[in-house]
Amino acid sequence: MRLTLQEQLFQHHPKALRYLRAEAWPGHIPAIVVATAGITCGNGWFSLLDQQLDYWERFIDAQASQGAAENTWPFVVSARRDNGELQLTVLIRTPDGIGVMSSLWEGMGAQVRQASRGTCECCGKSGRTLGTGKLAHVFCTVCEAHAHPNRSRIRAWVDHHFDSGNNLVMTVCGLALLFCAAYFGVVLMGLMLAGKSLAQGAAADPDQLGSTP
């Protein structure tokens, strides 16, 4: 994400992102957490991220108003693309160390991931997931053309010759079934005509059946 956009997030959500911007992380946070920290998702997911960070900022404000110490507030570690989805990692200090805010984040995290799957990670317009696993991205048509020009041309051909690329398999299967039905129909018609011809020949000259010249 562009630094200018990250700066806006830091200004809007100073408490939730307090450690991401800090020059030195507190000693109670494991080094592996610090090593994976950062905002690395695309610019197109800025609005989604801003909305979710607003939730955590308000959550922290509520805790602070009740007298909770700063080292007990949740804090954001990273915002990244994972398997084609926006993954926001929020941690909290527990008596046993550092834990994930799974109980609070489970429902909202699912909403974020669902929304990100239909939002272009580059520009924020409506998009679709391309690829699988760690290589999955979400692009709109324009951004896909810039990122993968060859695949974009193939997709355009498929969309032109078939109603939708997503229906390609169903279309091919349908055409195959029609071909098979037509083929067996012709074979059946040929057998019926052959049988009818033999029957007519036998009826016209029954004495010739089995005779020799």
N, C-alpha and C positions, 0 to 999 in steps of 0.2 A: 504494500500500500504506500502511496506517495507520502512523503514526510509532511506535506502541508495538511493532508487529511488526518494523519496521525496527530498532528498538533491540535487540530480541532477536537479530537477525541480526548486528548489530555486536558484540554481546557474545560470540556463539558463534564468530564468524569474524573476529577483529580483524586478522589478517594479510592475508587475501584482500580485505577491504573497507577496508584502511588508508587508501587515498587518497579513498574516497568520504566518509569522515568527517573528513578533514583540513581544517583551515581554509585551507590554501594547498597547491596541488598542486606537486610538484617541477618545476623549470624545464625538465627534459628531456621533459616530456609536452606534446604539442601542444595548443594552445588549443581546437581543434575537438573533441578527445577530452574535455576538461573540460566543454565546452558541452553535450555529449550524455550526460553522466554522470548516474547516479541510479537509484533503484529505483522504477519507475513501474508495474509489473505489479499485478494485482489481489490482494486478500487471500487468495483461494482457492488461489493458487499458492505460498503461503508454505512449505508442507511440501516441495514439489518443489524450491523454491529453496534451502531449508535443507539438503536432502540433497546437492545439487550443490555448494553452498559448502563443505560438510564435506569433500568430496573434495579441493577445492583447498586447504583449510586443512591437511589432512594432507600434501598434496603439497609445500606450502611448508615445513612442519615437517621433512620429509625433506631438503629442500634445505638448510635452515638447519643441520641436524645435520651436514651434510657441509661446512659452512663457507662456503656461498654468501652473498655480500653481499646486503643487503636490496634494493638497487636492481636486482638481477637476478631477484628473485622475481616470479612472475606476479601480476597485480592485476586485480580486477574493475572494469570501467568502468560497466556498466549491466545491469539486468535489466528487460526490458520485454516487452510483447505486440507481436508482429510477425507479420502474416498469420494471426492466430488461434493463435499458438504462443508459448510462453515462450522468449525469446531472451536468453541470458546471454553477454555479451561479456567475454572474458578476454584481456588483452594482456600482453606481456612486452617488456622492453628488449633490443634486439639491437644488434650493432655498427653496423648501418645506421640505427638509430632505434628506432621502436616497431613491433612486429609482433603479429599475432594468433596465439594458441596453437592453431592449426588442427590440427596433428599429434596433439596430446593430446586435443583437444576434439571432434574429428570424430565419433567413435563415441558418446561420452557425450552430446554435444549432440543427436544424433539420438534418443537414448533420452528425453531431456528433452522434446524437441518432440513426440514420439509420445505421451508420458504427458500432456502439457498439453492435447493435442487432445481428450482424453476427461475432462478435469477442469474443473469450473466455475471460472472465474477469480474469481468473487465469493465463493463459500462453500466450495469445495473438494470438493463432492459430484460424483458422476458427471454429466457434461454432454455436449453435442454442439456442433459448430461451426456457427455461423449467419453467413451472409454470406460474402463472398470478399475477398481482397486485404487492404488496409489496414483495411477496415471489418469484417473477420471477428472475431467474439467467440465465446467458449465459455461457454455458460450451461446450467444445469440447468433443469427445467421451471419451478420457482418463481421463480428469478432472471430467467428470460426474461420471465415475466409482469410482473415489476416494471419491467424495462428496456424491453420492447416489448409493451405490453398488447394493441394491435390485432393484431400478428402472432401473439401467443399465442392469441387467440381463433380466428384462422384455422387455426392449427395444430391446435387442439383439435377443430375441426369436421372437418378432414381425417382426423385420427386416429380420430374416432368413426365416420365413414362408410366409411373404408377401414382395412384392418388396420394399416397403418403409412404415415405420410406419405412415408417413403422409398420405398415401393412404389407410390406414386400413379401414376407413369407406366406401370408394368407393369400395374397394375389397369385403367387406362383403355384401354391397348392390348388387353388381354385381352377387355374388354367390347366393344370395336370389332370384334375378330375374330369373337366370338360373334354379334354383330348381322349382320355380313356373311355368315357361314355360314348363319344362319337365313334371311336375305333370299334368297340364291341357292337355298337349299333349297326355299323356297316357289315361286320362279319355275320351277325345274326340275320341281316337282310339278305346277304348272299346265300346263306344256307337255306333260308326259306324259299328263295327263288329257284335254287337248284332242286330242292325237293318238289316244288310245284311243277317244274319242267319235266322231271322224271315221271311224276304221276300222270301228267297230260300225255306223255309219250306212251306210257303203258296203256292208258285208256283208248288211245287212237288205234293201236295195232297190237293187241295182246298176243297174237300168234307169233310175232317176230321176236318176242322175248326169249332169249336162250337159243334161237335158231342160228344156223350157219349158212352162208351163201352157197 
